[in-house]
């Protein structure tokens, strides 16, 4: 059995440290942006739903707390059920990152930013109300993207009963979705084993 201090284990750790650093950077970006937006606004119990800034015609900064997971999914399960479920997913993702071949950089990067975002939202849901001054339950969301009213696209969406506002989200959500899209793109680009074998046979 290979020990944790074996040369192979140390080599694997050195190989994976940069990717765990990427995950830590993603986590830092998420928590830092939440902090600068929600303090001191989040300490006001009447602040939820308040618009605190407009970046452009389709982007506002708001104060919102999401009781569910990414984009409000699973809000009916309760915070601790979600926290336990997300913790299990993070452990699985970390293990997948640990065992991923070093040459699969896209996969490792995608897993890293997903882990960072997931840990950020997990902290917000399970720990922040107990360790920070902002004790409001739920994950802090503040990015509000929408189609401006009066535009041709907004009129078309309204005619077809489609919402002109996207879900309010945060940096962690953006990282998680970006990582999932990268993984899906990588999987779609990979050739099935039978096609790869056929290509090698023709080349030979």
C-alpha positions as CSV (number, residue, x, y, z in Angstrom):
1,X,0.0,0.0,0.0
2,X,1.4,3.4,-0.9
3,X,1.9,5.7,2.1
4,X,0.9,9.4,2.1
5,X,4.6,10.3,2.4
6,X,5.7,8.2,-0.5
7,X,7.4,9.8,-3.5
8,X,4.4,9.1,-5.7
9,X,2.0,10.9,-3.2
10,X,4.4,13.8,-2.9
11,X,4.6,14.1,-6.7
12,X,0.8,14.0,-7.0
13,X,0.5,16.7,-4.3
14,X,3.0,18.9,-6.1
15,X,1.1,18.4,-9.4
16,X,-2.3,19.2,-7.9
17,X,-1.3,22.2,-5.7
18,X,-1.6,24.8,-8.5
19,X,-5.1,23.6,-9.2
20,X,-6.1,23.8,-5.5
21,X,-4.6,27.3,-5.6
22,X,-7.0,28.1,-8.4
23,X,-9.9,26.8,-6.3
24,X,-8.7,29.0,-3.4
25,X,-8.5,32.0,-5.7
26,X,-12.0,31.3,-6.9
27,X,-13.3,31.1,-3.3
28,X,-11.5,34.3,-2.4
29,X,-13.0,36.2,-5.4
30,X,-16.5,35.0,-4.4
31,X,-16.3,35.9,-0.7
32,X,-14.5,39.2,-1.4
33,X,-17.2,40.4,-3.8
34,X,-20.0,39.3,-1.5
35,X,-18.3,41.2,1.4
36,X,-17.8,44.5,-0.5
37,X,-21.4,44.4,-1.7
38,X,-23.2,43.3,1.5
39,X,-21.4,45.3,4.1
40,X,-22.9,47.3,5.6
41,X,-26.1,46.9,3.5
42,X,-26.6,43.3,4.6
43,X,-26.7,44.4,8.3
44,X,-30.0,46.2,7.6
45,X,-32.9,43.8,7.9
46,X,-34.9,45.9,5.4
47,X,-32.2,45.8,2.8
48,X,-33.2,42.6,1.0
49,X,-34.5,43.4,-2.5
50,X,-32.9,46.8,-2.5
51,X,-31.1,48.0,-5.7
52,X,-27.8,49.5,-4.6
53,X,-26.3,50.2,-8.0
54,X,-26.7,50.1,-11.8
55,X,-23.7,49.0,-13.9
56,X,-25.4,49.5,-17.2
57,X,-28.9,49.2,-18.9
58,X,-29.0,45.4,-18.4
59,X,-27.0,44.9,-15.1
60,X,-27.9,46.0,-11.6
61,X,-26.4,45.2,-8.2
62,X,-29.1,44.2,-5.7
63,X,-29.3,42.7,-2.1
64,X,-30.8,39.2,-2.2
65,X,-30.5,36.0,-0.1
66,X,-31.1,32.7,-1.8
67,X,-32.3,29.8,0.4
68,X,-31.6,27.3,-2.4
69,X,-28.6,26.2,-4.3
70,X,-27.3,27.7,-7.6
71,X,-30.0,29.8,-9.2
72,X,-32.5,29.0,-6.5
73,X,-32.6,25.2,-7.1
74,X,-33.6,23.0,-4.2
75,X,-34.9,25.8,-2.0
76,X,-37.5,23.5,-0.5
77,X,-35.0,21.0,0.9
78,X,-33.8,23.2,3.9
79,X,-30.4,24.7,4.5
80,X,-28.8,21.8,6.3
81,X,-29.9,19.1,3.8
82,X,-28.5,21.3,1.0
83,X,-25.3,21.8,3.0
84,X,-24.8,18.1,3.5
85,X,-25.5,17.4,-0.1
86,X,-23.2,20.1,-1.4
87,X,-20.4,18.9,1.0
88,X,-20.7,15.4,-0.5
89,X,-20.4,16.9,-4.0
90,X,-17.4,19.0,-3.1
91,X,-15.6,15.9,-1.7
92,X,-16.4,14.0,-4.9
93,X,-15.1,16.9,-7.0
94,X,-11.9,17.2,-5.0
95,X,-11.3,13.4,-5.4
96,X,-12.0,13.7,-9.1
97,X,-9.5,16.6,-9.4
98,X,-6.9,14.6,-7.4
99,X,-7.1,11.6,-9.7
100,X,-7.4,13.5,-13.0
101,X,-4.4,13.1,-15.3
102,X,-2.1,16.1,-15.2
103,X,-2.3,16.7,-18.9
104,X,-6.1,17.3,-18.8
105,X,-5.7,21.0,-18.0
106,X,-9.2,22.0,-19.1
107,X,-10.8,19.4,-16.8
108,X,-8.6,20.3,-13.9
109,X,-9.3,24.1,-14.3
110,X,-13.0,23.5,-14.6
111,X,-13.1,21.3,-11.5
112,X,-11.0,23.9,-9.6
113,X,-13.4,26.8,-10.2
114,X,-16.4,24.6,-9.5
115,X,-14.9,23.6,-6.2
116,X,-14.0,27.2,-5.3
117,X,-17.5,28.4,-6.1
118,X,-19.2,25.5,-4.3
119,X,-17.2,26.1,-1.1
120,X,-18.0,29.8,-1.3
121,X,-21.8,29.1,-1.4
122,X,-21.5,26.4,1.2
123,X,-19.7,28.8,3.6
124,X,-22.4,31.4,3.0
125,X,-25.2,29.0,3.7
126,X,-23.8,26.9,6.6
127,X,-21.3,29.0,8.5
128,X,-21.6,32.8,7.7
129,X,-24.8,33.3,9.8
130,X,-22.9,32.0,12.8
131,X,-19.6,33.7,12.4
132,X,-20.2,37.1,10.7
133,X,-22.2,40.2,11.6
134,X,-24.6,39.5,8.7
135,X,-26.7,36.7,10.2
136,X,-29.4,36.7,7.5
137,X,-29.8,33.0,6.3
138,X,-29.3,32.1,2.7
139,X,-26.6,32.5,0.1
140,X,-25.9,36.2,-0.8
141,X,-26.7,37.0,-4.4
142,X,-26.2,40.4,-6.0
143,X,-25.8,40.2,-9.8
144,X,-29.1,41.0,-11.5
145,X,-29.0,40.7,-15.3
146,X,-32.1,41.5,-17.4
147,X,-33.4,42.6,-20.7
148,X,-34.2,46.3,-20.5
149,X,-37.9,47.0,-20.9
150,X,-38.9,48.8,-24.1
151,X,-36.3,47.0,-26.2
152,X,-37.4,44.8,-29.1
153,X,-36.1,41.7,-27.4
154,X,-38.0,42.6,-24.2
155,X,-41.2,43.1,-26.1
156,X,-40.7,39.8,-27.9
157,X,-40.1,38.0,-24.6
158,X,-43.2,39.6,-23.0
159,X,-45.3,38.5,-25.9
160,X,-44.2,34.9,-25.4
161,X,-44.6,35.0,-21.6
162,X,-40.8,34.7,-21.0
163,X,-39.3,36.5,-18.1
164,X,-37.0,39.4,-19.0
165,X,-35.0,39.0,-15.7
166,X,-32.4,36.3,-15.2
167,X,-32.0,34.7,-11.8
168,X,-30.1,36.9,-9.4
169,X,-26.7,35.2,-8.9
170,X,-23.2,35.7,-7.5
171,X,-19.6,35.0,-8.5
172,X,-19.7,31.5,-7.1
173,X,-22.7,30.7,-9.3
174,X,-20.9,32.1,-12.4
175,X,-17.8,30.0,-11.6
176,X,-19.9,26.8,-11.1
177,X,-21.8,27.3,-14.4
178,X,-18.6,28.2,-16.3
179,X,-16.9,25.1,-15.0
180,X,-19.8,22.8,-15.9
181,X,-19.9,24.3,-19.4
182,X,-16.1,23.7,-19.8
183,X,-16.5,20.1,-18.7
184,X,-19.4,19.6,-21.1
185,X,-17.4,21.2,-24.0
186,X,-14.5,18.9,-23.2
187,X,-16.7,15.8,-23.1
188,X,-18.3,16.7,-26.4
189,X,-15.0,17.2,-28.1
190,X,-13.6,13.8,-26.9
191,X,-13.9,11.0,-29.5
192,X,-15.7,7.8,-28.3
193,X,-13.2,4.9,-27.7
194,X,-14.4,3.0,-30.8
195,X,-13.8,6.1,-33.1
196,X,-10.3,6.6,-31.6
197,X,-9.4,3.0,-32.2
198,X,-10.7,3.2,-35.8
199,X,-8.7,6.3,-36.4
200,X,-5.5,4.7,-35.0
201,X,-6.2,1.7,-37.2
202,X,-6.5,3.8,-40.4
203,X,-3.3,5.7,-39.4
204,X,-1.4,2.4,-39.0
